[in-house]
Amino acid sequence: MSHERIPTLDGTELDLNYELFKGDALVFDDLKSDEITVCSRKSKKTLTVRAKDFPYWGIWTPDRGGAPFICIEPWHGHADYEDFTGELKDKEGIRRLDVGETFNTQMSFIIG
């Protein structure tokens, strides 16, 4: 994964197309919302993924096209940067828990 930031989101909408994913997944780390909604242009169908307090969101589909799906994934971490040489404990987004400590989170999917 590169440190390069490529602006893809203009306001609150992103026109999805296979060209967007030619380099890999889109990774967002500065969204102002806890949910993402995908709306069909062919019907009134929607899918909303709601996930509070996830610092990263990944959106991807196979880059060669032909796949009839898009993945919307709330993340607490992401792939290594190309120049990362540290240990797992040093990765951006790693959450460390002490012995006996727990971490809970949740997400929901709303199909409309």
N, CA and C atoms as a LAMMPS dump frame, in Angstrom:
ITEM: TIMESTEP
0
ITEM: NUMBER OF ATOMS
336
ITEM: BOX BOUNDS ff ff ff
-5.0000000000000000e+02 5.0000000000000000e+02
-5.0000000000000000e+02 5.0000000000000000e+02
-5.0000000000000000e+02 5.0000000000000000e+02
ITEM: ATOMS id mol type element x y z
1 1 1 N 0.852 -1.165 0
2 1 2 C 0 0 0
3 1 3 C 0.897 1.227 0
4 2 1 N 0.518 2.202 -0.77
5 2 2 C 1.294 3.425 -0.904
6 2 3 C 0.803 4.497 0.066
7 3 1 N 1.698 5.415 0.431
8 3 2 C 1.315 6.568 1.255
9 3 3 C 0.591 7.621 0.416
10 4 1 N 0.648 7.484 -0.893
11 4 2 C 0.052 8.476 -1.793
12 4 3 C -1.446 8.586 -1.546
13 5 1 N -1.918 9.814 -1.443
14 5 2 C -3.346 10.073 -1.252
15 5 3 C -3.903 10.612 -2.559
16 6 1 N -4.868 9.914 -3.07
17 6 2 C -5.499 10.313 -4.321
18 6 3 C -6.932 10.718 -4.008
19 7 1 N -7.281 11.968 -4.247
20 7 2 C -8.658 12.377 -3.949
21 7 3 C -9.643 11.656 -4.87
22 8 1 N -10.558 10.909 -4.269
23 8 2 C -11.568 10.198 -5.045
24 8 3 C -12.97 10.628 -4.662
25 9 1 N -13.111 11.156 -3.474
26 9 2 C -14.423 11.524 -2.968
27 9 3 C -14.6 13.031 -3.084
28 10 1 N -15.612 13.438 -3.825
29 10 2 C -15.917 14.85 -3.992
30 10 3 C -17.231 15.12 -3.271
31 11 1 N -17.137 15.627 -2.064
32 11 2 C -18.348 15.841 -1.276
33 11 3 C -18.756 14.543 -0.599
34 12 1 N -19.974 14.1 -0.886
35 12 2 C -20.492 12.898 -0.233
36 12 3 C -20.786 11.773 -1.202
37 13 1 N -20.498 11.946 -2.475
38 13 2 C -20.814 10.912 -3.457
39 13 3 C -19.58 10.477 -4.228
40 14 1 N -19.584 9.205 -4.597
41 14 2 C -18.498 8.628 -5.378
42 14 3 C -19.13 7.789 -6.477
43 15 1 N -18.842 8.138 -7.713
44 15 2 C -19.365 7.392 -8.853
45 15 3 C -18.52 6.134 -9.025
46 16 1 N -19.082 4.983 -8.695
47 16 2 C -18.325 3.735 -8.728
48 16 3 C -18.176 3.211 -10.152
49 17 1 N -16.948 2.827 -10.474
50 17 2 C -16.657 2.207 -11.763
51 17 3 C -15.395 1.37 -11.59
52 18 1 N -15.191 0.405 -12.479
53 18 2 C -14.052 -0.504 -12.325
54 18 3 C -12.71 0.212 -12.399
55 19 1 N -12.631 1.301 -13.119
56 19 2 C -11.375 2.051 -13.244
57 19 3 C -10.866 2.514 -11.874
58 20 1 N -11.768 2.855 -10.959
59 20 2 C -11.376 3.293 -9.612
60 20 3 C -10.534 2.25 -8.88
61 21 1 N -10.736 0.978 -9.209
62 21 2 C -10.119 -0.105 -8.449
63 21 3 C -8.942 -0.743 -9.173
64 22 1 N -8.46 -0.1 -10.224
65 22 2 C -7.373 -0.704 -10.995
66 22 3 C -6.086 -0.839 -10.185
67 23 1 N -5.88 0.014 -9.197
68 23 2 C -4.674 -0.052 -8.371
69 23 3 C -4.843 -0.913 -7.135
70 24 1 N -6.056 -1.103 -6.677
71 24 2 C -6.361 -1.913 -5.496
72 24 3 C -7.606 -1.335 -4.836
73 25 1 N -7.8 -1.693 -3.602
74 25 2 C -8.945 -1.189 -2.845
75 25 3 C -8.816 0.309 -2.617
76 26 1 N -9.946 0.97 -2.473
77 26 2 C -9.953 2.358 -2.014
78 26 3 C -9.973 2.285 -0.489
79 27 1 N -9.084 3.019 0.151
80 27 2 C -9.013 3.022 1.608
81 27 3 C -9.262 4.448 2.076
82 28 1 N -10.257 4.599 2.919
83 28 2 C -10.607 5.91 3.459
84 28 3 C -10.282 5.931 4.941
85 29 1 N -9.608 6.993 5.375
86 29 2 C -9.284 7.126 6.795
87 29 3 C -9.765 8.445 7.371
88 30 1 N -10.586 9.138 6.629
89 30 2 C -11.029 10.448 7.113
90 30 3 C -12.51 10.706 6.817
91 31 1 N -13.308 9.648 6.795
92 31 2 C -14.735 9.828 6.554
93 31 3 C -15.382 10.517 7.744
94 32 1 N -16.346 11.353 7.467
95 32 2 C -17.028 12.106 8.523
96 32 3 C -18.307 11.407 8.979
97 33 1 N -18.554 10.214 8.479
98 33 2 C -19.775 9.488 8.784
99 33 3 C -19.439 8.076 9.243
100 34 1 N -20.371 7.466 9.944
101 34 2 C -20.213 6.089 10.388
102 34 3 C -20.951 5.109 9.481
103 35 1 N -21.354 5.581 8.287
104 35 2 C -22.041 4.685 7.384
105 35 3 C -21.756 5.027 5.934
106 36 1 N -21.883 3.993 5.095
107 36 2 C -21.734 4.146 3.651
108 36 3 C -22.951 3.503 3.01
109 37 1 N -23.548 4.193 2.057
110 37 2 C -24.702 3.672 1.332
111 37 3 C -24.37 3.575 -0.144
112 38 1 N -24.694 2.435 -0.717
113 38 2 C -24.553 2.224 -2.154
114 38 3 C -25.959 2.239 -2.735
115 39 1 N -26.142 3.044 -3.779
116 39 2 C -27.441 3.181 -4.427
117 39 3 C -27.346 2.703 -5.869
118 40 1 N -28.306 1.895 -6.283
119 40 2 C -28.356 1.424 -7.661
120 40 3 C -28.854 2.528 -8.574
121 41 1 N -28.284 2.601 -9.758
122 41 2 C -28.785 3.546 -10.764
123 41 3 C -29.869 2.91 -11.624
124 42 1 N -30.033 1.59 -11.509
125 42 2 C -31.009 0.87 -12.315
126 42 3 C -32.324 0.643 -11.578
127 43 1 N -32.301 0.789 -10.255
128 43 2 C -33.503 0.572 -9.452
129 43 3 C -33.419 1.469 -8.223
130 44 1 N -34.357 1.297 -7.321
131 44 2 C -34.339 2.078 -6.082
132 44 3 C -33.663 1.317 -4.941
133 45 1 N -32.963 0.237 -5.264
134 45 2 C -32.328 -0.583 -4.24
135 45 3 C -31.111 0.132 -3.639
136 46 1 N -30.943 -0.083 -2.332
137 46 2 C -29.799 0.497 -1.617
138 46 3 C -29.244 -0.531 -0.63
139 47 1 N -28.004 -0.331 -0.262
140 47 2 C -27.376 -1.093 0.815
141 47 3 C -26.592 -0.099 1.654
142 48 1 N -26.86 -0.09 2.943
143 48 2 C -26.129 0.773 3.863
144 48 3 C -25.352 -0.096 4.839
145 49 1 N -24.075 0.212 4.998
146 49 2 C -23.247 -0.442 6.004
147 49 3 C -22.987 0.613 7.075
148 50 1 N -23.371 0.304 8.298
149 50 2 C -23.197 1.23 9.421
150 50 3 C -22.23 0.588 10.421
151 51 1 N -21.17 1.317 10.751
152 51 2 C -20.157 0.798 11.663
153 51 3 C -19.533 1.96 12.42
154 52 1 N -19.911 2.103 13.658
155 52 2 C -19.441 3.235 14.471
156 52 3 C -18.013 3.018 14.944
157 53 1 N -17.226 4.082 14.868
158 53 2 C -15.867 4.12 15.411
159 53 3 C -14.87 3.192 14.714
160 54 1 N -15.078 2.932 13.439
161 54 2 C -14.063 2.237 12.649
162 54 3 C -13.22 3.313 11.972
163 55 1 N -11.915 3.334 12.193
164 55 2 C -11.094 4.413 11.645
165 55 3 C -10.815 4.318 10.145
166 56 1 N -11.014 3.143 9.559
167 56 2 C -10.732 2.959 8.133
168 56 3 C -11.912 2.25 7.477
169 57 1 N -12.09 2.547 6.214
170 57 2 C -13.076 1.834 5.398
171 57 3 C -12.381 1.42 4.11
172 58 1 N -12.563 0.175 3.733
173 58 2 C -12.052 -0.316 2.461
174 58 3 C -13.223 -0.596 1.534
175 59 1 N -13.085 -0.177 0.291
176 59 2 C -14.088 -0.463 -0.727
177 59 3 C -13.343 -1.079 -1.899
178 60 1 N -13.796 -2.234 -2.364
179 60 2 C -13.066 -2.886 -3.44
180 60 3 C -13.973 -3.786 -4.276
181 61 1 N -13.497 -4.076 -5.441
182 61 2 C -14.07 -5.067 -6.341
183 61 3 C -12.927 -5.528 -7.244
184 62 1 N -12.986 -6.715 -7.795
185 62 2 C -11.91 -7.118 -8.702
186 62 3 C -11.736 -6.095 -9.824
187 63 1 N -10.506 -5.705 -10.075
188 63 2 C -10.225 -4.586 -10.979
189 63 3 C -10.397 -4.899 -12.462
190 64 1 N -10.57 -6.131 -12.819
191 64 2 C -10.712 -6.451 -14.241
192 64 3 C -12.165 -6.419 -14.687
193 65 1 N -13.045 -6.079 -13.782
194 65 2 C -14.448 -6.001 -14.142
195 65 3 C -15.09 -7.372 -14.192
196 66 1 N -16.345 -7.355 -14.481
197 66 2 C -17.074 -8.603 -14.606
198 66 3 C -17.598 -9.162 -13.301
199 67 1 N -17.124 -8.67 -12.176
200 67 2 C -17.621 -9.159 -10.887
201 67 3 C -18.896 -8.394 -10.546
202 68 1 N -19.942 -9.109 -10.207
203 68 2 C -21.218 -8.432 -9.935
204 68 3 C -21.356 -7.979 -8.483
205 69 1 N -20.264 -7.564 -7.865
206 69 2 C -20.344 -7.154 -6.471
207 69 3 C -19.308 -6.077 -6.156
208 70 1 N -19.569 -5.387 -5.05
209 70 2 C -18.599 -4.458 -4.478
210 70 3 C -18.546 -4.775 -2.987
211 71 1 N -17.376 -4.708 -2.411
212 71 2 C -17.201 -4.98 -0.982
213 71 3 C -17.023 -3.665 -0.24
214 72 1 N -17.777 -3.514 0.822
215 72 2 C -17.663 -2.347 1.708
216 72 3 C -17.265 -2.905 3.064
217 73 1 N -16.059 -2.569 3.505
218 73 2 C -15.521 -3.175 4.713
219 73 3 C -15.036 -2.123 5.699
220 74 1 N -15.673 -2.025 6.857
221 74 2 C -15.112 -1.189 7.918
222 74 3 C -13.907 -1.908 8.513
223 75 1 N -12.83 -1.174 8.722
224 75 2 C -11.572 -1.768 9.185
225 75 3 C -11.054 -1.052 10.429
226 76 1 N -10.306 -1.79 11.223
227 76 2 C -9.543 -1.202 12.33
228 76 3 C -8.063 -1.144 12.004
229 77 1 N -7.671 -1.622 10.867
230 77 2 C -6.293 -1.578 10.395
231 77 3 C -6.296 -1.705 8.884
232 78 1 N -5.136 -1.736 8.294
233 78 2 C -5.039 -1.839 6.838
234 78 3 C -3.745 -2.553 6.464
235 79 1 N -3.591 -2.82 5.194
236 79 2 C -2.384 -3.479 4.709
237 79 3 C -1.151 -2.631 5.034
238 80 1 N -0.001 -3.275 5.061
239 80 2 C 1.248 -2.554 5.302
240 80 3 C 1.523 -1.555 4.19
241 81 1 N 2.126 -0.433 4.553
242 81 2 C 2.655 0.473 3.54
243 81 3 C 3.842 -0.214 2.874
244 82 1 N 4.124 0.155 1.657
245 82 2 C 5.218 -0.452 0.899
246 82 3 C 6.555 -0.36 1.625
247 83 1 N 6.752 0.728 2.378
248 83 2 C 8.04 0.931 3.04
249 83 3 C 8.043 0.508 4.52
250 84 1 N 7.016 -0.181 4.979
251 84 2 C 6.94 -0.598 6.376
252 84 3 C 7.904 -1.747 6.634
253 85 1 N 8.729 -1.595 7.639
254 85 2 C 9.691 -2.647 7.98
255 85 3 C 9.619 -3.01 9.466
256 86 1 N 8.622 -2.495 10.152
257 86 2 C 8.511 -2.743 11.589
258 86 3 C 7.88 -4.075 11.917
259 87 1 N 7.534 -4.219 13.173
260 87 2 C 6.899 -5.431 13.669
261 87 3 C 5.387 -5.244 13.681
262 88 1 N 4.662 -6.336 13.803
263 88 2 C 3.209 -6.306 13.825
264 88 3 C 2.688 -5.306 14.856
265 89 1 N 3.294 -5.278 16.024
266 89 2 C 2.839 -4.38 17.095
267 89 3 C 2.963 -2.906 16.713
268 90 1 N 3.768 -2.59 15.71
269 90 2 C 3.992 -1.203 15.297
270 90 3 C 3.134 -0.76 14.122
271 91 1 N 2.329 -1.665 13.584
272 91 2 C 1.5 -1.336 12.424
273 91 3 C 0.459 -0.271 12.769
274 92 1 N 0.206 0.6 11.837
275 92 2 C -0.849 1.594 12.002
276 92 3 C -2.191 0.881 12.145
277 93 1 N -2.952 1.261 13.136
278 93 2 C -4.272 0.685 13.348
279 93 3 C -4.305 -0.509 14.281
280 94 1 N -3.151 -1.019 14.685
281 94 2 C -3.133 -2.185 15.581
282 94 3 C -3.688 -1.776 16.948
283 95 1 N -4.569 -2.592 17.453
284 95 2 C -5.152 -2.361 18.777
285 95 3 C -4.594 -3.429 19.706
286 96 1 N -3.942 -3 20.738
287 96 2 C -3.331 -3.937 21.684
288 96 3 C -4.206 -4.04 22.92
289 97 1 N -4.479 -5.265 23.328
290 97 2 C -5.28 -5.515 24.52
291 97 3 C -4.42 -6.167 25.586
292 98 1 N -4.58 -5.71 26.798
293 98 2 C -3.895 -6.338 27.918
294 98 3 C -4.581 -7.663 28.254
295 99 1 N -3.897 -8.508 28.977
296 99 2 C -4.455 -9.789 29.387
297 99 3 C -5.785 -9.55 30.096
298 100 1 N -6.826 -10.249 29.659
299 100 2 C -8.141 -10.124 30.278
300 100 3 C -8.98 -8.979 29.735
301 101 1 N -8.379 -8.09 28.978
302 101 2 C -9.111 -6.961 28.418
303 101 3 C -9.897 -7.425 27.193
304 102 1 N -11.049 -6.817 26.97
305 102 2 C -11.857 -7.16 25.806
306 102 3 C -12.109 -5.925 24.954
307 103 1 N -12.436 -6.167 23.715
308 103 2 C -12.79 -5.097 22.778
309 103 3 C -14.008 -5.568 22.007
310 104 1 N -15.052 -4.765 22.001
311 104 2 C -16.275 -5.099 21.276
312 104 3 C -16.605 -4 20.291
313 105 1 N -17.141 -4.417 19.189
314 105 2 C -17.588 -3.456 18.183
315 105 3 C -18.746 -4.103 17.434
316 106 1 N -19.41 -3.332 16.621
317 106 2 C -20.516 -3.897 15.861
318 106 3 C -20.722 -3.13 14.564
319 107 1 N -21.395 -3.802 13.653
320 107 2 C -21.786 -3.162 12.409
321 107 3 C -23.154 -3.683 12.022
322 108 1 N -23.826 -2.929 11.189
323 108 2 C -25.142 -3.376 10.718
324 108 3 C -25.247 -3.136 9.215
325 109 1 N -26.12 -3.919 8.601
326 109 2 C -26.368 -3.829 7.182
327 109 3 C -27.86 -3.578 6.994
328 110 1 N -28.175 -2.533 6.255
329 110 2 C -29.561 -2.161 6.018
330 110 3 C -29.818 -2.288 4.523
331 111 1 N -30.716 -3.173 4.171
332 111 2 C -31.027 -3.406 2.763
333 111 3 C -32.359 -2.729 2.458
334 112 1 N -32.308 -1.86 1.46
335 112 2 C -33.521 -1.113 1.113
336 112 3 C -33.895 -1.269 -0.322
